[in-house]
Amino acid sequence: MPTVIHQGGPRHGQVDEIDPAELRGALVYDGPRWLGVYRPADPPRTYPTDLGDAQVWVAVE
């Protein structure tokens, strides 16, 4: 399962394993704890985490 690290927004720094089917375009979180929309960094990049290299996804402001 792909790993994503969130940059900016309410999930900044959070690392999650995401179902590959959800990685098409944007990740949308609608609560109840967090709200936010994230897209892959442009240009694409990875960041080392405890779960391995994670794709960097940035908050859409």
Steps between C-alpha positions, in 0.01 A plus 500: 500500500643844408609732780424873498638780719284812526660844467310805624141518613341320796680168436850649468764236572250213523604182319229266370479188290240575232305259280643536146148565364486819710820645353336621178514877513420631847459370853195659663447476874160618621528448873393453763846571636672658199392681188731536205585437136844377397662450159836348401796738521602650166760390410437163668731420791541248779599532864650228724271390787484213749269323252746546212513765230173694483354705217470867599147636464443872566197683633289687247445848640 
